[in-house]
């Protein structure tokens, strides 16, 4: 709890004491002094409530819009066009570790991401911040066809000082009721020699933000908005490799409308075959007529 909450709490306590004292005087038939104390006590209590509500709204806004740095990315030019080196230094409790690692990044933009666990807004307000871990870095092109053509590598970021998210949640089992969703988050920015980006976590995702005072990164922001690639690549329609084998490319298209279930047409009954005429040359079996036995004459009378 922030220390500024002491102010409305103290004012509210004074208001309650004045209000109780005024009611007591009214019951003692001291109407003049009692009514004055009740009025001042009520106004003081109302003022404390207003201050408390304003402070609560400010704290809610501050917690829901909270951002905190988790690392810094410095971009350097590589040996060829579209070849870059991303030097990433992570943070612990807002302090850089001083152990940057270099990663090869190819393309026109850099992406940094990883898993994040978010909490419900009321949990954020009481101090439960999202849990984020920097996990991957990769390059990419503004043109998706170029990304498919040149297939930039994805590298795993060395993060030995951070426990896994599962370990963090297992240790903080009480957060389970406040947990909202676990997902992967990714943020990208254009590549440029000398650009420096801060890796910033929020209550919902991660962001790459130009570091304050780094003019190179700031100048690249318009490129990030326009997303105009210097390359023009043809669509890649070759089969896609998967662990289970190659899969044929399927072009994107509009989803088919929900069709009614197919009805099975009733099958026609097989035609009834007419009896074959008897061959006169063949001996046909004779059916003997049945003769009902008759009773003796004495029983018929």
C-alpha positions as CSV (number, residue, x, y, z in Angstrom):
1,X,0.0,0.0,0.0
2,X,1.4,3.4,-1.0
3,X,2.1,5.9,1.8
4,X,-0.2,8.5,0.3
5,X,-3.1,6.3,1.5
6,X,-2.2,7.6,5.0
7,X,-3.6,11.0,4.2
8,X,-7.2,10.1,3.4
9,X,-7.1,7.5,6.2
10,X,-6.1,10.2,8.7
11,X,-8.7,12.6,7.4
12,X,-11.4,10.0,7.5
13,X,-10.5,9.1,11.1
14,X,-10.7,12.7,12.1
15,X,-14.1,12.9,10.4
16,X,-15.4,9.8,12.2
17,X,-14.3,11.1,15.6
18,X,-16.0,14.5,15.0
19,X,-19.1,12.8,13.7
20,X,-19.3,10.5,16.7
21,X,-18.6,13.3,19.1
22,X,-21.3,15.4,17.5
23,X,-23.9,12.6,17.8
24,X,-23.0,12.2,21.5
25,X,-23.5,15.9,22.2
26,X,-26.9,15.8,20.5
27,X,-28.0,12.9,22.7
28,X,-26.8,15.0,25.7
29,X,-29.1,17.8,24.6
30,X,-26.2,20.0,23.6
31,X,-27.8,20.7,20.2
32,X,-25.7,23.7,19.1
33,X,-22.2,22.1,19.6
34,X,-23.5,18.7,18.5
35,X,-24.9,19.9,15.2
36,X,-21.8,21.8,14.4
37,X,-19.6,18.7,15.1
38,X,-21.9,16.5,13.0
39,X,-21.7,18.9,10.1
40,X,-18.0,19.3,10.2
41,X,-17.5,15.6,10.8
42,X,-19.7,14.6,7.9
43,X,-17.9,17.1,5.6
44,X,-14.5,15.9,6.7
45,X,-15.6,12.2,6.2
46,X,-16.9,13.1,2.7
47,X,-13.7,14.9,1.8
48,X,-11.7,11.8,2.9
49,X,-13.9,9.6,0.7
50,X,-13.4,11.8,-2.3
51,X,-9.6,11.9,-1.8
52,X,-9.6,8.1,-1.4
53,X,-11.6,7.5,-4.6
54,X,-9.4,9.9,-6.6
55,X,-6.3,8.1,-5.3
56,X,-7.8,4.7,-6.0
57,X,-8.5,5.7,-9.6
58,X,-5.0,7.0,-10.0
59,X,-3.5,3.9,-8.6
60,X,-5.7,1.7,-10.8
61,X,-4.6,3.6,-13.9
62,X,-0.9,3.5,-12.9
63,X,-1.1,-0.3,-12.3
64,X,-3.0,-1.2,-15.4
65,X,-0.7,0.9,-17.6
66,X,2.5,-0.1,-15.8
67,X,5.6,-0.7,-17.9
68,X,9.0,-2.1,-16.7
69,X,12.2,-2.7,-18.7
70,X,13.5,-6.2,-19.0
71,X,16.5,-5.7,-21.4
72,X,18.2,-3.6,-24.1
73,X,18.8,-4.5,-27.8
74,X,21.7,-2.8,-29.7
75,X,21.8,-3.2,-33.5
76,X,25.1,-3.3,-35.4
77,X,25.7,-3.8,-39.1
78,X,26.9,-7.3,-40.2
79,X,29.2,-8.3,-43.1
80,X,26.6,-8.0,-45.9
81,X,23.3,-6.4,-46.8
82,X,20.4,-7.5,-44.6
83,X,22.9,-9.0,-42.2
84,X,22.9,-7.6,-38.6
85,X,24.1,-8.3,-35.1
86,X,21.7,-7.9,-32.2
87,X,23.5,-7.5,-28.9
88,X,21.0,-8.2,-26.1
89,X,21.6,-7.5,-22.5
90,X,18.9,-8.6,-20.1
91,X,17.9,-7.0,-16.7
92,X,17.3,-8.2,-13.2
93,X,15.1,-6.0,-11.0
94,X,15.6,-3.1,-13.5
95,X,19.4,-3.4,-13.6
96,X,21.4,-4.5,-16.6
97,X,23.3,-7.7,-16.0
98,X,26.3,-6.4,-18.0
99,X,26.5,-9.7,-19.9
100,X,25.4,-8.9,-23.5
101,X,25.1,-11.8,-26.0
102,X,25.3,-11.3,-29.8
103,X,22.8,-12.9,-32.1
104,X,22.8,-12.9,-35.9
105,X,19.7,-11.4,-37.4
106,X,18.9,-11.2,-41.1
107,X,16.2,-9.1,-42.8
108,X,14.7,-5.7,-42.4
109,X,13.3,-5.9,-38.9
110,X,14.0,-7.6,-35.6
111,X,11.5,-9.5,-33.4
112,X,12.0,-10.3,-29.7
113,X,9.4,-12.3,-27.8
114,X,8.6,-15.0,-25.3
115,X,5.9,-16.4,-23.1
116,X,3.9,-14.2,-20.8
117,X,1.4,-14.9,-18.0
118,X,-1.1,-12.1,-17.4
119,X,-3.4,-11.6,-14.4
120,X,-6.9,-10.2,-14.1
121,X,-7.2,-6.4,-13.7
122,X,-8.1,-6.5,-10.0
123,X,-5.0,-8.6,-9.4
124,X,-2.9,-6.0,-11.3
125,X,-4.4,-3.2,-9.1
126,X,-3.3,-5.0,-5.9
127,X,0.2,-5.5,-7.2
128,X,0.3,-8.7,-9.2
129,X,2.3,-7.9,-12.3
130,X,2.5,-10.0,-15.5
131,X,5.3,-12.5,-15.6
132,X,7.4,-12.3,-18.9
133,X,10.5,-14.1,-20.0
134,X,12.6,-13.1,-23.0
135,X,13.0,-16.3,-25.0
136,X,13.6,-15.8,-28.8
137,X,15.0,-13.3,-31.3
138,X,14.7,-13.4,-35.1
139,X,14.7,-11.3,-38.2
140,X,12.1,-10.7,-40.8
141,X,11.1,-8.7,-43.9
142,X,8.3,-6.3,-44.4
143,X,7.2,-8.3,-47.3
144,X,5.9,-11.7,-46.1
145,X,6.9,-13.4,-49.4
146,X,10.5,-12.4,-48.7
147,X,10.3,-13.8,-45.2
148,X,9.1,-17.1,-46.7
149,X,11.8,-17.0,-49.4
150,X,14.8,-16.2,-47.3
151,X,13.5,-17.9,-44.1
152,X,15.4,-16.0,-41.3
153,X,16.6,-18.1,-38.4
154,X,15.1,-18.0,-34.9
155,X,17.6,-18.0,-32.1
156,X,16.9,-18.9,-28.4
157,X,18.1,-16.2,-26.0
158,X,20.4,-17.4,-23.2
159,X,18.6,-16.6,-20.0
160,X,20.3,-18.7,-17.3
161,X,19.4,-16.3,-14.4
162,X,15.7,-16.5,-14.9
163,X,13.6,-19.4,-13.6
164,X,11.0,-20.8,-16.0
165,X,7.5,-19.5,-15.9
166,X,6.2,-22.8,-14.7
167,X,8.6,-22.7,-11.7
168,X,7.4,-19.1,-11.0
169,X,3.8,-20.1,-11.0
170,X,4.4,-23.3,-9.0
171,X,6.1,-21.2,-6.3
172,X,3.3,-18.6,-6.3
173,X,0.3,-21.0,-6.2
174,X,-1.9,-18.3,-4.8
175,X,-1.8,-16.5,-8.1
176,X,-3.7,-19.3,-9.8
177,X,-7.1,-17.7,-9.0
178,X,-5.9,-14.3,-10.3
179,X,-4.3,-15.7,-13.5
180,X,-6.0,-14.6,-16.7
181,X,-4.2,-16.1,-19.7
182,X,-0.8,-17.5,-20.7
183,X,0.4,-16.8,-24.3
184,X,3.4,-15.9,-26.5
185,X,4.0,-12.3,-27.2
186,X,6.2,-10.8,-29.9
187,X,7.3,-7.2,-30.8
188,X,9.3,-6.0,-33.8
189,X,11.1,-2.9,-34.9
190,X,13.1,-1.9,-38.1
191,X,16.8,-2.8,-38.2
192,X,19.4,0.0,-38.5
193,X,23.0,0.4,-37.7
194,X,23.3,2.0,-34.2
195,X,19.6,1.6,-33.3
196,X,19.0,0.8,-29.6
197,X,15.7,-0.5,-28.4
198,X,14.4,-1.1,-24.9
199,X,12.6,-4.4,-24.2
200,X,9.7,-3.3,-22.1
201,X,7.1,-5.6,-20.5
202,X,3.5,-4.5,-19.8
203,X,0.6,-6.2,-18.1
204,X,-0.5,-7.7,-21.4
205,X,2.5,-8.0,-23.8
206,X,6.1,-7.0,-24.6
207,X,7.2,-4.0,-26.6
208,X,10.4,-2.9,-28.4
209,X,10.6,0.8,-27.8
210,X,13.2,3.2,-29.2
211,X,15.6,4.1,-26.3
212,X,15.2,7.7,-25.2
213,X,17.8,9.8,-26.9
214,X,18.7,7.3,-29.6
215,X,18.0,9.2,-32.8
216,X,18.6,6.3,-35.1
217,X,15.8,4.2,-33.6
218,X,13.5,7.3,-33.6
219,X,14.2,7.9,-37.3
220,X,13.2,4.3,-38.1
221,X,9.7,4.7,-36.6
222,X,8.3,6.0,-39.9
223,X,9.6,3.0,-41.7
224,X,7.9,0.8,-39.1
225,X,4.6,2.6,-39.9
226,X,5.0,2.5,-43.7
227,X,6.4,-1.1,-43.8
228,X,7.6,-0.6,-47.3
229,X,10.1,-3.3,-48.2
230,X,13.1,-2.6,-50.4
231,X,12.5,-6.1,-51.9
232,X,9.9,-7.6,-54.1
233,X,9.6,-11.4,-53.7
234,X,7.4,-13.9,-55.5
235,X,5.1,-16.0,-53.4
236,X,6.5,-19.3,-52.3
237,X,4.3,-22.2,-53.1
238,X,6.6,-25.2,-52.7
239,X,5.7,-27.9,-50.1
240,X,6.3,-27.0,-46.5
241,X,8.5,-29.3,-44.5
242,X,7.2,-30.5,-41.2
243,X,8.4,-33.2,-38.7
244,X,5.9,-35.6,-40.3
245,X,7.0,-34.8,-43.8
246,X,6.3,-32.3,-46.6
247,X,2.8,-30.7,-46.8
248,X,1.5,-29.2,-50.0
249,X,1.0,-25.4,-50.0
250,X,-2.6,-24.2,-49.7
251,X,-3.2,-20.7,-50.8
252,X,-5.2,-18.5,-48.4
253,X,-8.9,-17.9,-49.4
254,X,-12.2,-17.0,-48.0
255,X,-13.7,-19.5,-45.7
256,X,-16.5,-21.6,-47.3
257,X,-20.0,-20.7,-45.9
258,X,-21.6,-23.2,-43.6
259,X,-23.3,-25.5,-46.0
260,X,-26.4,-27.5,-44.9
261,X,-25.7,-31.2,-44.2
262,X,-25.7,-33.3,-47.3
263,X,-28.9,-35.3,-47.8
264,X,-28.7,-38.8,-49.1
265,X,-31.1,-39.4,-52.0
266,X,-33.4,-42.4,-51.5
267,X,-32.3,-45.4,-53.5
268,X,-34.8,-46.8,-56.0
269,X,-36.1,-50.2,-55.2
270,X,-34.7,-52.9,-57.4
271,X,-37.1,-53.9,-60.2
272,X,-39.3,-57.0,-59.6
273,X,-38.4,-59.7,-62.0
274,X,-41.3,-61.3,-63.9
275,X,-41.6,-65.1,-63.6
276,X,-39.8,-67.0,-66.3
277,X,-42.2,-69.0,-68.6
278,X,-42.0,-72.7,-68.2
279,X,-40.1,-74.7,-70.7
280,X,-42.4,-77.3,-72.3
281,X,-39.5,-79.7,-72.8
282,X,-38.9,-80.0,-69.1
283,X,-40.9,-82.1,-66.8
284,X,-42.6,-79.8,-64.4
285,X,-43.2,-81.1,-60.8
286,X,-46.8,-82.0,-60.2
287,X,-48.5,-80.7,-57.1
288,X,-51.0,-83.2,-55.8
289,X,-54.3,-81.7,-54.5
290,X,-54.9,-82.3,-50.8
291,X,-58.0,-84.3,-50.0
292,X,-59.6,-83.5,-46.6
293,X,-60.5,-86.7,-44.7
294,X,-64.2,-87.2,-44.2
295,X,-65.8,-88.4,-40.9
296,X,-67.5,-91.8,-40.7
297,X,-71.2,-91.8,-41.5
298,X,-72.2,-92.4,-37.8
299,X,-70.3,-89.3,-36.8
300,X,-72.0,-87.1,-39.5
301,X,-75.4,-87.7,-38.0
